[in-house]
């Protein structure tokens, strides 16, 4: 990046934070809020109240902590502003809404929502908080536009504990897929333009989420478990009945019509897999009118999973697709590869803007910190989308010493 681009970013950030002054009823928190967002975007070893305060020139962390814990402003209004900012700059009718959760490991039992529960960061059970996130993903860029804190039942059944953590009395237990549905409904109410909904099997396995998409005639690509119930052919000798998703693996191997395709670029280049697809009927679930269900199998190129027999096998993942009739396999694969974008949003928010580095324990401060991080990372996404593509490298052997007009042939001398 050039010095001019950096200066331009500073000016645009000032305009963005200045435009959100309506969130506050006093000038002091407006100033501290701008400093808070600037600190989240700065190169600091940690993004907590003390480091942000030091960068802003404060003697103590009191003003940063008061912004989150004591001042009067609504984190949901900021959430709405983040969503509007992202859609204004990255909005696309062909966009995807991507659902996933992420975790923040915490000590003790006082932090709101903390519990010993599955932690995707480590793949085991840890003392952590779980936040369900919604990303808006387009060809131009992607960023979070909503968030929900998951409260385990141990929390919601203990109202004294909830009140101590500042959780409103009306907040009841909701599963992670139910929190995802609430965010999708919020996006539809706000008329966010999108074409598809994407999620992994942790959400795709939930029949309520699938039913919501069917009622809304919303296309989706959801990872699903191997035991997803299907209504398939009853079977014949040496041909098993199709009663669940993994029954189709026999037919996939028998017909051997795998297609090797990329589902997008990853950190190490193109992410190539073998794919095959089947039209299916999901047990007790009808697609929307003019829609069909497909089950797509994705197989790794090399043996990478040890089976019950002790041998390495090529891993197979299953995706349920709900799409208008006439969808092509190429379109399905392209969408299936889009879910990685929310994983990148999780990484950006944690590594660059301190999403999990908060030192707050209660409901309202948690929402304020997480939403402020969403604003900071959305700003990065928008600025990155505006950086012009670099000029293509010259072909090997090209004469770099001459100006070349591609529209004019050069005569041989």
URTALIN-V335927 format. One line per field, one symbol per residue. psi: psi as a letter, one per 40 degrees, with the letter a starting at -180 (. if undefined). A space follows every 10 residues. Layout:
psi->???
This chain:
psi->iidddddddd ddddddddee dedieidddd dddddddddd eigidigidd dddddeeidi eddddddddd ihihdddddd ddddddddde hheeiihhhi iiihhiiaed hheiihihhd deeahihiih hhihihhidd aiiieiihhh hidddeegdd ddddeehide hihhiddddd ddddddddde fhhidihiia ddddehdddd dddddefhii hhiiidfhhi gaieiihehi igeidededd dddddffihh ihfihadfah ghihiiihhi hhhfhhiihe iihihhhhhi dihehhadee ihihhhihhh hhiiieiidd ddddddeedd dddddddddd ddefdeeifi eidddddddd dddddddddd dddddehihi iiiiiheihe eihhheehhh ih.
